Amino acid sequence: MKRIVDEQLMAWKDSPRRKPLVVRGARQVGKTWSIEHFGRRAYESLVKIDFEKQPSVCGLFDGDLSPAKLIDQLELVVGKRIHPGKTLLFLDEIQACPRAIMALRYFYEDMPELHVIAAGSLLEFALADIGVPVGRISFLHMYPMTFREYLIAMGNEPVADAITRDPTELTEPVHHMLLEALKRFLFVGGLPECVSTAAGGGSLLDIFAVQDDLLTAYRDDFAKYAGRSDKSCLDAVMMHLARQVGQQIKYTRLGDACSGQTNRKAFDLLCMARIVHKIQSASPAALPLGASAKPKRFKIAFLDVGLMQRLCGLPPDREMRYSDLLDIYRGQLAEQFVAQELLATHNRELFYWSREARGSQAEVDFLVVHAGRVHPVEVKSGAGGQLRSLHLALQSYPTCGDGLVLYSGTYAHRPEQRLRFLPLYYAGALGPGDRAALPFLSAWP
């Protein structure tokens, strides 16, 4: 499977300022597979240490953390030589060996020529407990597969390439083909095991069975939060959050069985586990958006649109009859899709806008930054409608770039209203201008 992370890993390998790399992300987003694939492709040899499968190896890190001594011992354990510059040392499930996390700083300081990557499940908890060696390691965040990665995995690379071109060039048949593929993606989702099942000819029922297994694995992880929160509360909050994508979150509405404070604790833990992502309200007035973010005013994106629809219990036979993707589950699946596409391209930070005036309902779904300008983004069911909140945002913040409307139609430009309408499947193209932005984006005012 081709992944965005492939190019990012290669850029890390070739960087003159390379540091030990920690790959972060939720369980089952493909961290281990991608790193192993990269190691075999880009290096003469790959040495992998899995601290969960080989717990005795943790003992090597109990004493002296000198890289030279550690390498000598690791070579004996794996029965292979580790050659700096030619071997990729992959420390998997590193959260099971906190001392190995501490050792990363010494690899950087004393053996910078050795290429080291670490990854793990629930890694955020370990990092929070022991701290991060600031300035001595790099981080890379992985997410579920994007829609384009899904299309490539399904063998539709020509169609996947279509959404890297100017949207005015898309023909009506290709547009409808992409909408139908996206409709199925809303139910399959981007977790690699689900995509692999779909690519192998699996039915939606087969994919739902995989999703059920994955949700069971996430729930099993709740036991690892022991002492941090109640398992039943975590499960209830996860269920409620899946149903509240696109809505402002109130802790008291995340379940009646627990208090608001207990729900908040469960919410924070689910964020640390990367099952949900907090999207804060911010002002489009200036950059960086995070400087104006309001931690107490937020909504969420779920980990994956496929898991979200499964938790919500959507009947696919009914929901997939809708011709407009924004009609499926009241548009919440579409907003979740846009959120996870933007997260994959914006690398963790995502914001929206909501007016704070008393009695005001004005809200714009997302704020994206391209070429140094903020663009308010709405996910809507059609080119019609009032778009009152979007117009208000553009009026209130005249320095913003064009307002963007993601919908089920084709590209349209209304310069007199400062609006551009883009097909929903272009959400992943709205990345920062310093990335591999699409050619047509460079023409935006």
N, C-alpha and C positions, 0 to 999 in steps of 0.2 A: 504494500500500500504506500503510495506517495503521500508524504505528510509535509506540512509547512515546516515542521521542526527539522527535517532533513537538511535544508539549506542553512538553518540557524546553527545546527551542530557543526556543519562544515565551516561556517564563518568563525565559530569559536575555535576550531582546530587551527585555522590559519591565522588567527589574530596574534600580533606580536605582544599583546598585553594579556595573553591567555592566563586564566587562573583556574583552579579546580572548580568544576561546574556542578551545581546542585539543580537537578531537574525536579520541579515541583508540580503537583497536580493531583486531582482526585484519583481514587482507585479506578482501575480499568480504563483509563484514557489512552493507554498504549505506551507508557513510558519505557518499560523494560524492552518491549519488542523493538521500538524505534532506536534505542541506544545500542542494542545488540546488532541490529541491522547496520547501523552506522559504523560500529566498531569493526565488523567483518569487511565492510566495503572500503573503509578509509585507512585501515591500519594493517600492518603485517600480521599482528596477532591481537587477540582480545582475551583478557583475563577477567573473569567475573567472579566476584565474591558475593554470595547471597547470605546475609547474616541471619535470616529466618531459617533457611535450610541447613546452614552450617553454623549453629550458635556457638560451637566451641571456638571458632575463629575470633570471636569477641575477646577471648582471653588474651590474644596477642596484643590488644590495645590497652590492657590494664596497666602496663608499666611504661617504659620508655616509648615516647611517640616519635622518636627520630625516624625519618623516612627511610634511611639506609637500612636500619635494623628491621623495620617493618617489612620492607621489600624482601629482605633475606628470608624472613619467616614465611611470608605469603608465597614465595616461590616454592618452598618446601611443601606447603599445604596443597597447592594446585599442581605441583609437578611440572611447572613451566617457567621459563625465564621471562622476566619482565624487563624489557629494553626501553629506557626513556626515549621518547620521540618515535618509537616504532610500535609500541604496545599501548593499547588503551586499557587502563585499569578501571573497571566498572564495579563500584561498591553499591550493590542493590539492597533494598530494604534496610537502609542505613539507620533508620529510626530505632532498629533493634539493638544498635550498638552506639550509644551516645558518644563514647570516647573516640569512635571513628570519625564522627562529625568534627570533634575538636582537632583531630589529627589533620584535617584538610588544610588548616592554616599553616602547618609545618611543611606539608607538601609544597605549598606555594613559596614559603620562605627558603626552604633548604633544598628542594628538588623541583624547581619550576619547569625543567625540561620534561618531566613526567606528565603525561596527559591523564587526568583523573576526572571521572564523572561519577556522581552519586545520585541515587534516587530512592524513593520509598513511599509506602502508603502511610497516611496519617503523619507525614513528616512535619507538618506544622506544629503538632503537639510537642515533638522532640525539640524542635528549634525554639519554641517558646520556653521550654524548661531549662535548656542549657545555654541559650543565647546564640548569636550568630557571629562568627569571626569577621567583623566588619572590615571591608577593604581587601580581604584575602581570599574571598570566593565570589564566584559569579552565579547568578540564578537564571533559570530558563523555565517559563511557565507553560505547561501543556494543557490543552483543552480537548474536548471531543472533536471528532473529525468535522471539518467544515462541509458545506454543501458541495463545494467544488471537489474536495478530496473524496467525498462520497461518490460523485459522478465518475471520477477516475477509477475508483475501486470497482464500480459497477461495469467498467469497460466502455464508458461513454466519454472518453477523453476529448473527442471533437466537440461534443456538446459542452463539456466543462470549459474548453477553451473559448467558447462563444461568450461566456460571461467575463472574459478578460478584454473584450473588445468594446468599442463605442456602442452604446445601446441603440443608437439610431440605425445601426447596420443590421440589427436582428430582424429576420423575416417573421411573419405571423406564425407559420408552422413551427419554427424553432422556439418561438416564445411560448406557444401552447405546450410543446414538448417539455420545456423547462418547468412550466407550471405543474404539469402532471408529475414530473419527477420530484419536484419539491413537495407536492401533496403527499407522496409516499414517504419522503424523507421526514416529514413531520411526525410520522408514526414509527418509522424505523429508528430515527435518531442517529447520533454520530459516534456512539461508543463502538470501538473496533470490532468487538465480538458480534454485535448486532449487524454491523455493515458486512462483515465476513459471511454471516448467515444469509443475508440478503443476496450478496454477490454469488453465493453458492446455489442459488435457486430456492432458498427457503421461503416459505409462505409467511404472511403476517402472523399466523398462529405460531409458527416456529420462532419468529422474532420475539413475540410476546412472552414465550416460554423462557427465552434467554434473558429478557428484561426482568422477569420475575426472579430468576436466579441471581441476577446482579443486585436487585433490590434486597434480596435475602442476605447477600454478602455485605451490603451497606448496613443493614440492620444488625448483622453479627458483629460488625465493628463497634456498635454502640457499647458492647460489653467492655471494649478497650478504653472507653471513656470513664471507667469505674471511678467513683468518687467525685466525678465532675458534674454528672446530671443523671436523672432517672431515665432508664431505657424507655419506659412507656411514654414519658413526656417527650423524649426525643422523637419517637415514632409519630406521636400525635402532631407535634410541631412540623415535622417533615411533610406529613399529609396535608396539613392546612396551608403550608407555604406553596406546595405544588398547585393548589387551587387559587392562590392569590397573586400569581404572576401578573405584573402590570398594575397592581394596586398598591397604594401606600400602606405600609405595614404598621399595625398596632399590636404590641405584645399581648394585650388582653384579648385579642381576637384570634390567637393562635392555639386555642384550646381551652375548654372550661375546666378541665380536670386539675390544672395547675395554676398557680398565681402568675400574674404578669411578670414578676421578677424571675420566677422559675422558667417561664417560657423564654424570657430574654436570655437566660443562661444556656438553654438548649439551642436557641437560635445562634448564639455566638459560637457554640461548639460545631454546629452544622456548617457555619461559615469557615471555621478552621479546617474542617474535613473536606472543604471545597464542594460540598453537596449543594449549597446555595451561595450566591454571590450578592453582596450588598451594593445597591446602586443609589448613590446619594444625590439629593437635590443640590444644584449649584447654579450660579449666575453665569449667563453667557457674556457678561460685560467684558471680561478680561481673562487672560491666561496667566498661570495654569488654572484649570477649572477646580482642581483640588483645593486651592487657596480659599475659595468661597463655599466649599461644600458644607452642608449642614448634617452632621451625623445623626440627628434625631428625626430627620425628615428623609425617608428612604423607601424604596421598593426593592424587589429582588428579581434575580434571574435564577432559575433552577439550573442544575448541572447540565441536563440534557433534555431536549424536547421529547425524545422517545420515552424516557423514564417519566417525564412529567405527565404525558398523556396516559401512561399506564397507571400511575398513581391516581389520576383523576377518573379512571374507569370509563374513558370515552368509548362509545360503540362505533368502531370504524366503519361498519356497514352503513351507518346513517351519516356520520360526519363526512365521509369521503364522497358523498353524493353532491356536496356543495361545489358549485363551479367556481365561486370566489373563495380563495383560501382564507380571507379575512372573516368569512362566515363560520369557519370551523371553530367550535368552542368559543364563540363570541370574540374571535380574534386573538385570544390569549396564546394559542400555539404559535401564531405568526409573530407576536411580540417576543415570545420566548426565543423563537428562531433568530430574530434580528439581534437580540441581546447576546446570544452565544456566538453568532458570527462576529459581532463587534468586539466581544471579549477576546476572541482568537486573534484579531488584527490589532487591537489596542493594548493588548498585553496587560490585563487585569483592571485597569482603571476605566470606569464607565459612569456617566452622570446623566441626569435628566433635569428638566426645569419645571418648577411649580410656583405659581404666584402666591405670595404670602398675604395678600390683601384679605381682610375679613370678608367671609362669605364668597370668596372667589373660588371657582372650580377650574381655573385655567391651568393647563399642564401640557407640556410637550414631552413626548416619550423618551427621547434621547438627545444628547448633545455630542456631536463628533467634531474632531479637530482635523482640518486638512489644510496644509500649506500655511499654517499659522493663523487660521481663522476658524471661528466656531460656527458650526452649521446646526441649527435645530432640526430634528428629525421626527416625523410623525409616521406611524404605521396605520394606514387607513384603508377602508374597503373600496374606495373609488376616487376618481378624479373630481367628482362633484363634492357637495357638502360645503359647510361653512369654513371649516378649518380655523375656527375662531382663535383657539389657543396659539396656533402657529402664527397667525397674522398678528396677534397681540405681542408675541415674543419678538417678531421682526420689527414691529413698531417701537417696542420698548427698548430694543437694543439695535440701533441702526448700523452699528459697526459689524454686526454678524454677517456671515456669508449667506448665500441663498438658503431658504428653507427647503428641506428635502422631504418628499412624500413617497414612502415605499408602499406600493399597492399591487394589485393583480393585473394592471394594465401595462401598456407600453410607454416608452419614454415620451415625455412632453415637457415643454419649457414655457413658462408664463413670466417673461421678464418684467412686465408691468406690475406683477405681484411678488416678484423676487422668489418664485417657486419653481422647483424642478421636480417632476414626477418620474420615479424610477421603478422598474419591476422589482418585486420583493426579493427575487433571487440575487440582486445586486448588492444586498446588505454587506456582504463580505468585502466589497470593493471600497467601502468608505473608510479605509484606513488612513493613518497620518500621511502627510505628503512626503515624509522622508523615507517611506518604505517604497515597495515596488508598486506605486499607485498606477491605476489604469491611465493610458494616454489621454483619454477624453477628460479626465479630472483636471489636468493641468490647465485647461481652458477656462475653468471656473473663475468667476470674479472673486 
